[in-house]
C-alpha cells in the first residue's frame, strides 16, 4: 500500500532493488561503530568515559525505542519509562531470586516485558492522542506505586539491595568493568541496528502512513490497531534492554527507574536530538547526559538550565539538533543544484 501511494507500480522495482544495499550499508556502519567503541579502552584508561558510554547505551536504547512511537507512529507516550524500570527490576529479581545464567535472565525479562506491554498496549492503542499519552502515564504510575508498596519483593523505596549476581558465561565476565562496557556497546549497536531495520522495512513505512493519516490507512486495508500494538510491544522490548543495561551498570534497580520523570527525560532527549532522523535520539542522549554532568558541577539549579535549553530548542530551532542540521544540509544541496 505504501509503495502504491508513493507513486504507482512503475516505482516498485527501484524501491525493492535498493533495499538490500541499504541493509548491508547499515550492517557495515554498525560493525564500524562497534569496532570504534570496543577499541576505546585500548586508548584511554578513563573509567569515567567508559561509564559515560554505558549510560549512553542504556538511555540511547530507551530514547530510540520511544522514537519508534513518537516519530514513526505519532504515538506520544508519557509512560514509556515504565518499561525501562520493568526491564531493570525484572532482570535484577530474576538474577537475585533464581540465580540463572545471564542470557536466560535476559530472555526471560524480554518475555515478561512483551506480555505486560501487550496487555497495556491492547488498552492504550485504542485511544487517540492525549488520551493515549495520559493512560500510558497512569499505567506507569501504577507500576511505580507497585514497586514502592511491594517492599518485601522489590525493596520498596530502597530499591533492590545486595547487588545483582554476574556469573560468567561464554568467557564473558560482566563483573569486569571492561567486559561490561563492551557488552553494553554490543547491546546498543544490535538494538539500534534492529530498530533501524524496523524503521526501514515495509512495516516501518506502514507506521508512517498511520502517523500521517490513520483513517486513510485503515481505508486502504491496514489493521491500524494491530500495527500500533506491534510497535508498542517492540518499543517496550528495546526500552527494557536499556533498563537491563542500567541495572547491570548500577548493580541494582531503584524506583526512580520507573518514575514518570524517566519518561519526561525520554521526551526531552527526542526534543534535543530530533524525531525525524533515526539517530536524533542518540544525539539527544549524548547532549542530555553531557548537560547533566556539566551543569551539576557548577550549580544545584540544573533544572533551570535544562528548562532554558528546552525553550531554546522549542522556540528557537523549533526542532531537534540533528533535524536542524539535516534540513540545513538539504537546503544547501538544493541551492547548489539550482545554481
C-alpha positions as CSV (number, residue, x, y, z in Angstrom):
1,X,0.0,0.0,0.0
2,X,2.8,2.4,0.9
3,X,4.6,1.7,-2.4
4,X,1.4,2.4,-4.4
5,X,0.8,5.6,-2.5
6,X,4.4,6.7,-3.2
7,X,4.0,6.6,-7.0
8,X,2.5,3.6,-8.6
9,X,3.7,0.3,-9.9
10,X,6.4,1.9,-12.0
11,X,8.4,2.6,-8.9
12,X,8.1,-0.8,-7.3
13,X,11.3,-2.3,-8.8
14,X,13.6,0.6,-7.8
15,X,12.3,0.6,-4.2
16,X,12.9,-3.1,-3.8
17,X,16.3,-3.2,-5.5
18,X,17.6,-0.5,-3.2
19,X,16.5,-2.3,0.0
20,X,19.3,-4.9,0.1
21,X,22.2,-2.5,-0.4
22,X,20.8,-0.2,2.3
23,X,20.6,-3.1,4.7
24,X,24.2,-4.1,4.0
25,X,25.3,-0.5,4.4
26,X,23.6,-0.3,7.8
27,X,25.3,-3.5,8.9
28,X,28.7,-2.2,7.8
29,X,28.2,1.1,9.7
30,X,27.1,-0.9,12.8
31,X,30.2,-3.0,12.7
32,X,32.5,0.0,12.3
33,X,30.7,1.8,15.1
34,X,31.1,-1.2,17.4
35,X,34.8,-1.6,16.5
36,X,35.4,2.0,17.4
37,X,33.6,1.8,20.7
38,X,35.1,-1.6,21.6
39,X,38.6,-0.3,21.0
40,X,38.1,2.8,23.2
41,X,39.5,1.1,26.3
42,X,42.8,0.5,24.4
43,X,43.4,4.2,24.0
44,X,42.1,5.6,27.3
45,X,42.2,4.5,30.9
46,X,39.4,6.9,31.9
47,X,36.8,4.9,33.8
48,X,34.5,8.0,33.7
49,X,34.5,8.0,29.9
50,X,33.6,4.3,29.8
51,X,30.9,4.9,32.4
52,X,29.5,7.7,30.2
53,X,29.3,5.4,27.2
54,X,27.5,2.7,29.3
55,X,24.9,5.3,30.4
56,X,24.6,6.5,26.8
57,X,23.9,2.9,25.8
58,X,21.1,2.5,28.4
59,X,19.4,5.8,27.7
60,X,20.1,5.6,24.0
61,X,18.2,2.3,23.6
62,X,15.3,3.8,25.7
63,X,15.1,7.1,23.8
64,X,15.4,5.5,20.3
65,X,12.6,3.0,21.2
66,X,10.4,5.9,22.3
67,X,11.0,7.5,18.9
68,X,9.5,4.4,17.3
69,X,6.3,5.5,18.9
70,X,6.6,9.3,18.7
71,X,8.5,9.9,15.4
72,X,7.4,7.0,13.3
73,X,3.9,6.2,14.6
74,X,2.7,9.5,16.0
75,X,2.0,8.0,19.5
76,X,3.3,10.3,22.2
77,X,3.7,8.2,25.3
78,X,4.1,9.8,28.7
79,X,4.7,6.4,30.4
80,X,7.3,4.7,28.2
81,X,9.7,4.8,31.2
82,X,7.7,2.0,32.9
83,X,9.3,-0.5,30.5
84,X,12.8,0.9,31.3
85,X,12.1,0.3,35.0
86,X,10.4,-3.0,34.3
87,X,13.4,-4.3,32.5
88,X,15.8,-3.3,35.3
89,X,13.6,-4.8,38.1
90,X,12.7,-8.0,36.3
91,X,16.3,-8.7,35.3
92,X,17.6,-7.9,38.8
93,X,14.9,-10.0,40.6
94,X,15.4,-13.0,38.3
95,X,19.2,-12.9,38.9
96,X,18.8,-12.5,42.7
97,X,16.0,-15.0,43.3
98,X,16.7,-17.7,40.7
99,X,20.4,-17.4,40.0
100,X,20.0,-18.4,36.4
101,X,22.7,-17.6,33.7
102,X,22.6,-14.0,32.5
103,X,21.4,-14.9,28.9
104,X,18.5,-16.8,30.4
105,X,17.6,-13.9,32.6
106,X,17.9,-11.5,29.6
107,X,15.5,-13.6,27.5
108,X,13.1,-14.1,30.4
109,X,13.0,-10.3,31.1
110,X,12.1,-9.6,27.4
111,X,9.3,-12.2,27.6
112,X,7.9,-10.7,30.8
113,X,8.1,-7.2,29.2
114,X,6.4,-8.4,26.0
115,X,3.5,-9.9,27.9
116,X,2.9,-6.8,30.1
117,X,3.4,-4.5,27.1
118,X,0.8,-6.5,25.1
119,X,-1.8,-6.2,27.9
120,X,-1.2,-2.5,28.4
121,X,-0.9,-1.7,24.7
122,X,-4.1,-3.5,23.9
123,X,-5.8,-0.9,26.1
124,X,-3.8,2.2,25.2
125,X,-3.5,2.0,21.4
126,X,-7.3,2.1,21.1
127,X,-7.2,5.6,22.4
128,X,-6.3,8.7,20.5
129,X,-3.7,11.5,21.0
130,X,-3.8,13.0,24.5
131,X,-5.9,10.1,26.0
132,X,-3.2,7.6,24.9
133,X,-0.5,9.8,26.4
134,X,-2.2,10.1,29.8
135,X,-3.3,6.5,30.1
136,X,0.3,5.3,29.5
137,X,1.3,7.7,32.3
138,X,-1.4,6.2,34.5
139,X,0.0,2.7,33.9
140,X,3.5,3.9,34.7
141,X,2.3,5.5,38.0
142,X,0.6,2.1,38.8
143,X,3.8,0.2,38.2
144,X,5.8,2.7,40.2
145,X,3.4,2.5,43.1
146,X,3.5,-1.3,43.0
147,X,7.3,-1.2,43.3
148,X,7.1,1.1,46.3
149,X,4.3,-0.8,48.1
150,X,5.6,-4.3,47.5
151,X,8.7,-3.7,49.7
152,X,9.2,-7.4,50.6
153,X,9.8,-8.3,47.0
154,X,11.1,-5.1,45.3
155,X,12.8,-3.5,48.3
156,X,10.4,-0.6,48.2
157,X,11.9,2.9,48.2
158,X,15.4,1.5,48.9
159,X,15.4,-0.4,45.6
160,X,17.0,-3.9,45.1
161,X,19.7,-4.2,47.6
162,X,22.5,-6.7,47.7
163,X,23.7,-6.2,44.1
164,X,23.0,-8.2,41.0
165,X,24.9,-11.5,40.6
166,X,27.0,-11.6,37.5
167,X,28.1,-15.2,36.8
168,X,30.5,-15.6,33.9
169,X,29.1,-17.1,30.6
170,X,30.9,-17.9,27.4
171,X,34.1,-16.4,28.8
172,X,32.3,-13.1,29.5
173,X,32.6,-11.7,33.0
174,X,30.3,-8.8,33.4
175,X,31.8,-8.2,36.9
176,X,34.8,-6.9,34.9
177,X,34.2,-3.3,34.0
178,X,35.7,-3.6,30.5
179,X,33.6,-6.7,29.7
180,X,30.5,-4.8,30.9
181,X,31.4,-1.8,28.7
182,X,31.9,-4.0,25.6
183,X,28.6,-5.9,26.3
184,X,26.7,-2.6,26.7
185,X,28.1,-1.3,23.4
186,X,27.2,-4.6,21.7
187,X,23.6,-4.4,23.0
188,X,23.4,-0.7,21.9
189,X,24.6,-1.4,18.4
190,X,22.4,-4.5,18.0
191,X,19.4,-2.7,19.3
192,X,19.9,0.4,17.1
193,X,20.5,-1.9,14.1
194,X,17.3,-3.8,14.8
195,X,15.3,-0.6,15.2
196,X,16.8,0.8,12.0
197,X,15.7,-2.3,10.1
198,X,12.2,-2.0,11.6
199,X,12.0,1.7,10.6
200,X,13.2,1.0,7.0
201,X,11.0,-2.1,6.5
202,X,7.6,-2.1,4.8
203,X,6.2,-2.2,8.4
204,X,8.1,1.0,9.2
205,X,6.5,2.7,6.2
206,X,3.1,1.5,7.3
207,X,3.7,3.1,10.6
208,X,4.5,6.4,8.8
209,X,1.2,6.1,6.9
210,X,-0.7,5.6,10.1
211,X,1.1,8.6,11.7
212,X,0.2,10.8,8.7
213,X,-3.4,9.6,8.2
214,X,-4.7,6.7,10.3
215,X,-8.2,6.9,8.7
216,X,-6.8,6.6,5.2
217,X,-4.5,3.8,6.2
218,X,-7.5,1.9,7.6
219,X,-9.5,2.6,4.5
220,X,-6.6,1.0,2.4
221,X,-7.0,-2.2,4.4
222,X,-4.3,-1.8,7.1
223,X,-5.2,-3.1,10.5
224,X,-4.2,0.1,12.4
225,X,-4.8,-1.3,15.9
226,X,-2.6,-4.4,15.3
227,X,0.2,-2.3,13.8
228,X,0.1,0.1,16.7
229,X,0.1,-2.7,19.2
230,X,3.0,-4.4,17.5
231,X,5.2,-1.3,17.5
232,X,4.1,-0.6,21.1
233,X,5.4,-4.0,22.2
234,X,8.6,-3.7,20.1
235,X,9.4,-0.3,21.6
236,X,8.8,-1.8,25.1
237,X,11.3,-4.6,24.4
238,X,14.1,-2.2,23.4
239,X,13.3,0.1,26.4
240,X,13.6,-3.0,28.6
241,X,17.0,-3.7,27.1
242,X,18.1,-0.2,28.2
243,X,16.8,-0.9,31.7
244,X,18.8,-4.1,31.9
245,X,22.0,-2.3,30.9
246,X,21.4,0.3,33.6
247,X,20.6,-2.4,36.2
248,X,24.0,-4.1,35.4
249,X,25.8,-0.8,35.5
250,X,24.5,0.2,39.0
251,X,24.2,-3.4,40.1
252,X,20.6,-2.9,41.3
253,X,17.3,-1.3,40.4
254,X,15.6,1.7,42.0
255,X,12.1,3.1,41.9
256,X,13.4,6.2,40.0
257,X,13.9,3.9,37.0
258,X,10.1,3.5,36.7
259,X,9.1,7.1,37.8
260,X,7.4,9.4,35.4
261,X,10.5,11.7,35.2
262,X,12.2,8.9,33.2
263,X,9.5,9.2,30.5
264,X,10.0,13.0,30.7
265,X,13.7,12.6,30.0
266,X,12.9,10.4,27.1
267,X,10.6,13.1,25.6
268,X,13.3,15.7,26.3
269,X,16.0,13.6,24.7
270,X,13.9,13.3,21.5
271,X,13.3,17.1,21.5
272,X,17.0,17.7,21.8
273,X,18.1,15.3,19.1
274,X,15.1,15.3,16.8
275,X,12.5,12.8,15.8
276,X,12.6,12.9,12.0
277,X,16.1,11.4,11.8
278,X,16.9,7.9,13.1
279,X,20.0,8.9,15.1
280,X,18.3,12.0,16.6
281,X,17.5,10.3,19.9
282,X,21.1,9.1,20.2
283,X,22.4,12.6,19.7
284,X,19.9,13.9,22.2
285,X,21.1,11.3,24.7
286,X,24.7,12.4,24.5
287,X,23.6,16.1,24.8
288,X,21.4,15.5,27.8
289,X,24.0,13.4,29.7
290,X,26.7,16.0,28.9
291,X,24.4,18.8,30.1
292,X,23.6,16.9,33.3
293,X,27.2,16.1,34.1
294,X,28.4,19.6,33.3
295,X,25.7,21.7,34.8
296,X,25.6,19.8,38.1
297,X,29.3,20.6,38.7
298,X,28.6,24.3,38.8
299,X,25.1,24.7,40.2
300,X,22.4,22.9,42.1
301,X,19.8,24.6,40.0
302,X,20.3,22.4,37.0
303,X,16.6,22.2,36.4
304,X,16.5,25.9,35.5
305,X,19.4,25.4,33.0
306,X,17.7,22.4,31.4
307,X,14.4,24.4,31.2
308,X,16.3,27.2,29.3
309,X,17.7,24.6,26.9
310,X,14.2,23.3,26.2
311,X,13.0,26.8,25.5
312,X,15.9,27.3,23.1
313,X,15.1,24.2,21.1
314,X,11.3,24.6,21.3
315,X,11.1,28.4,20.5
316,X,14.5,29.0,18.7
317,X,15.3,26.0,16.5
318,X,11.7,24.6,16.7
319,X,13.2,21.2,16.0
320,X,15.9,18.8,17.3
321,X,19.6,19.4,16.7
322,X,20.0,16.6,14.1
323,X,16.8,17.6,12.4
324,X,18.1,21.2,12.1
325,X,21.4,20.0,10.7
326,X,19.8,17.6,8.2
327,X,17.4,20.3,7.0
328,X,20.3,22.8,6.6
329,X,22.3,20.4,4.5
330,X,19.2,19.6,2.4
331,X,18.7,23.3,1.7
332,X,22.3,23.8,0.8
333,X,22.2,20.8,-1.6
334,X,19.0,22.1,-3.2
335,X,20.6,25.5,-3.6
336,X,23.7,24.0,-5.2
337,X,21.6,22.2,-7.7
338,X,19.7,25.3,-8.5
339,X,22.9,27.2,-9.3
